[in-house]
């Protein structure tokens, strides 16, 4: 679908599964909505494997309804999924379809998974998003359906991995911390719209209370800021091929609600002007 308000800045959250956006990205998405941004929402997967009791067709229908309800609570434009669970792979067909959607939406910000996470659906989603965004202005890259290239800057922000740990269990420091304390109730309501997932995650991942797990993650990140009660963490993708190095629309839009993480600045070598600025 095409953006309804061309004069608005646009942010596009792209997750792997229904509920990934609500767990890791929705608080920041809500804050941008309050700041006047147009919100877009896409789960690449149908969530077809997310049940121990329903067959795949019923699970697809159920999770589609839940995702649409969650997007409505976030006041975001919902886009239909492209793949089934465990079928998100870095391949041309999906890349062409995703690139077409990005050209239609014309986002200034894209939120997606980090390059390293606990499962391949997340990391494959990240790779597809980065390439599709990189190809946004290439007239010789054909999308499905065909969409004209766009000449716009875009900044990609990667959310925290599952439990803020990489696949080897090492803690991942976010570069930026966003204060989501004021929107946590709405974020929780959007997460709980995915009703079918509570029992599934209890059984398969030992997650316990669905909403409480999300809040626990946000509380731990809030402590890093030494200022926020609940926070979401972000890292900026390289600007090369996307925007100017100094371009940081998230901090520009959210002001004091978005702060650099001092631990990240200490851990990352200060080898660029943007790092030194932090």
C-alpha positions in Angstrom: 0.0 0.0 0.0 1.1 3.5 -0.6 1.7 6.1 2.1 -1.5 8.0 2.8 0.2 11.2 3.9 3.1 12.2 1.7 3.9 15.2 3.9 4.5 13.1 7.0 7.8 11.5 7.9 7.5 7.7 7.7 8.9 4.9 9.9 8.7 1.3 8.8 9.0 -1.5 11.4 9.8 -4.9 9.8 9.9 -7.9 12.0 10.2 -11.6 11.3 7.1 -13.0 13.2 3.9 -11.6 14.6 4.8 -10.2 18.0 8.4 -9.4 17.3 7.6 -5.8 16.7 5.6 -5.5 19.9 8.4 -7.1 21.9 11.3 -5.1 20.6 10.2 -2.0 18.6 6.7 -0.9 19.4 7.5 1.5 22.2 9.7 3.6 20.0 7.2 3.3 17.1 4.5 4.7 19.4 6.7 7.6 20.4 7.3 8.5 16.7 3.6 8.3 16.1 3.0 10.8 18.9 5.6 13.0 17.2 3.6 13.0 14.0 5.2 10.3 12.1 3.3 7.9 9.9 3.8 4.3 11.1 4.0 1.1 8.9 4.2 -2.4 10.2 5.2 -5.7 8.4 5.9 -9.2 9.8 7.7 -11.1 7.0 6.3 -14.4 8.3 2.7 -15.6 8.7 3.6 -17.2 12.1 2.5 -20.6 10.7 4.5 -22.7 13.1 3.4 -20.8 16.2 1.0 -23.3 17.7 1.2 -26.7 19.4 -2.6 -27.4 18.9 -3.8 -25.6 15.7 -2.8 -26.7 12.2 -0.8 -24.4 9.9 -3.8 -23.0 8.1 -5.7 -22.1 11.3 -2.5 -20.7 12.8 -1.9 -18.4 9.8 -5.5 -17.1 10.0 -5.3 -16.6 13.8 -2.0 -14.8 13.8 -3.0 -12.6 10.9 -6.0 -11.4 12.9 -3.9 -10.9 16.0 -1.3 -8.9 14.1 -3.9 -6.7 12.4 -5.4 -6.0 15.9 -2.0 -5.2 17.3 -1.2 -2.8 14.4 -4.5 -1.1 14.9 -3.7 -0.5 18.6 -0.4 1.0 17.5 -2.2 3.1 14.8 0.1 1.6 12.2 -0.5 0.7 8.6 -0.4 -3.1 8.4 1.2 -5.0 5.5 0.5 -8.7 4.8 3.3 -11.2 5.4 5.4 -12.8 2.6 6.6 -16.2 4.0 5.8 -18.9 6.5 7.8 -19.6 9.6 11.3 -21.0 9.0 11.0 -20.1 5.3 12.4 -16.6 5.6 15.6 -17.0 3.7 17.8 -14.7 1.8 16.7 -15.3 -1.7 15.7 -13.2 -4.8 11.9 -13.7 -4.8 11.4 -12.4 -1.3 14.0 -9.7 -1.8 12.1 -8.3 -4.9 8.8 -8.3 -3.0 10.2 -6.6 0.0 12.0 -4.0 -2.1 8.8 -3.1 -3.8 7.1 -2.5 -0.5 9.9 -0.3 0.7 9.7 1.7 -2.4 6.0 2.2 -2.0 6.2 3.2 1.7 9.3 5.5 1.2 10.4 5.4 4.8 12.9 7.8 6.4 13.5 5.3 9.2 13.4 1.5 9.1 13.4 -0.6 12.3 14.4 -4.3 12.0 16.2 -7.1 13.8 20.0 -7.1 14.5 22.4 -9.0 12.2 23.0 -11.6 14.9 20.1 -13.0 16.9 19.0 -16.3 18.5 17.2 -17.6 15.4 17.7 -17.6 11.7 14.3 -16.0 10.8 15.5 -12.9 12.6 18.9 -12.7 11.0 17.5 -13.5 7.5 14.9 -10.8 7.9 17.7 -8.3 8.8 19.7 -9.2 5.7 16.6 -8.9 3.4 15.7 -5.6 4.9 19.1 -4.1 4.6 19.5 -5.2 0.9 16.0 -4.2 -0.1 16.6 -0.7 1.4 20.0 -0.5 -0.2 18.4 -1.2 -3.6 15.7 1.4 -3.2 17.2 3.8 -5.7 18.6 1.3 -8.2 16.7 1.5 -11.5 18.2 -1.7 -12.8 16.9 -3.8 -9.8 13.5 -5.0 -10.7 11.0 -5.4 -7.9 7.8 -7.5 -7.7 5.5 -5.9 -8.5 7.5 -3.3 -10.4 8.0 0.0 -8.5 9.9 3.0 -9.5 13.2 3.6 -7.6 13.1 6.3 -4.9 15.8 8.9 -4.2 15.4 9.3 -0.4 17.7 9.0 2.6 16.9 6.2 5.0 18.4 5.3 8.3 18.2 1.7 9.5 18.1 1.0 13.2 18.5 -2.5 14.6 16.6 -3.4 17.7 18.1 -5.5 20.5 18.5 -9.3 20.0 16.4 -11.7 22.1 17.1 -10.9 25.8 19.8 -8.5 24.6 22.2 -11.4 24.0 24.0 -12.6 20.9 23.8 -16.3 19.8 26.8 -17.0 22.1 25.0 -15.6 25.1 27.1 -12.4 25.3 25.3 -9.2 26.3 24.9 -6.7 23.5 25.1 -3.1 24.4 22.7 -0.8 22.6 24.0 2.4 21.0 20.9 4.4 21.8 18.3 4.1 24.6 14.7 5.3 24.1 12.5 6.1 27.1 9.3 4.0 26.5 7.9 4.4 30.0 5.1 6.7 28.9 3.8 4.3 26.2 4.4 0.9 27.9 0.7 0.4 28.6 -0.2 0.6 24.9 2.8 -1.5 23.9 1.7 -4.2 26.4 -1.8 -4.1 25.0 -0.5 -4.5 21.5 1.7 -7.5 22.6 -1.2 -9.1 24.4 -3.3 -8.8 21.2 -1.2 -11.8 20.1 -3.3 -14.1 22.3 -2.3 -17.4 20.6 1.4 -16.8 21.5 1.2 -16.8 25.3 0.8 -20.6 25.6 3.2 -21.3 22.7 6.0 -19.3 24.2 5.3 -20.7 27.7 5.8 -24.3 26.3 8.6 -23.8 23.7 10.8 -21.1 25.3 9.8 -21.1 29.0 9.0 -17.4 28.8 6.3 -17.4 31.6 4.1 -14.4 31.7 4.1 -12.9 28.2 3.7 -9.2 29.1 5.9 -9.4 32.2 8.7 -10.8 30.1 8.6 -7.8 27.8 8.5 -5.4 30.7 11.5 -7.1 32.3 13.5 -6.6 29.1 12.6 -2.9 29.0 13.4 -2.5 32.7 16.9 -3.9 32.3 17.6 -1.5 29.4 16.1 1.4 31.4 18.7 0.8 34.1 21.5 1.2 31.5 20.3 4.8 30.9 20.4 5.6 34.7 17.5 7.8 33.9 14.6 5.9 32.3 12.4 3.4 34.0 11.7 1.4 30.8 13.7 1.6 27.6 14.2 0.1 24.1 17.7 -0.2 22.7 18.9 0.5 19.2 22.0 0.4 17.1 22.4 2.3 13.8 23.4 0.5 10.6 26.3 1.8 8.6 25.2 5.0 6.7 27.1 3.9 3.6 24.6 3.7 0.7 21.7 4.9 2.9 22.3 8.5 4.3 24.8 10.9 5.6 27.0 9.6 8.4 25.7 12.2 10.8 22.1 11.5 10.0 20.2 10.4 13.1 16.5 11.0 12.6 15.5 9.0 15.7 17.4 11.3 18.0 16.2 14.4 16.1 12.6 13.3 16.4 12.6 12.2 20.0 15.0 14.6 21.6 15.6 13.9 25.3 13.6 10.6 25.1 16.5 9.2 23.1 19.9 9.1 24.7 23.3 7.6 23.8 24.3 4.6 26.0 27.6 5.5 27.7 28.6 1.8 27.9 28.4 1.5 24.1 30.5 4.6 23.5 33.2 3.1 25.8 33.0 -0.4 24.2 33.1 0.7 20.5 36.4 2.0 19.1 36.1 5.7 18.4 37.0 5.5 14.7 34.5 7.7 13.0 33.1 11.2 13.4 29.7 10.0 14.4 31.1 7.8 17.2 33.1 10.7 18.5 30.0 12.8 18.5 28.4 10.4 21.0 
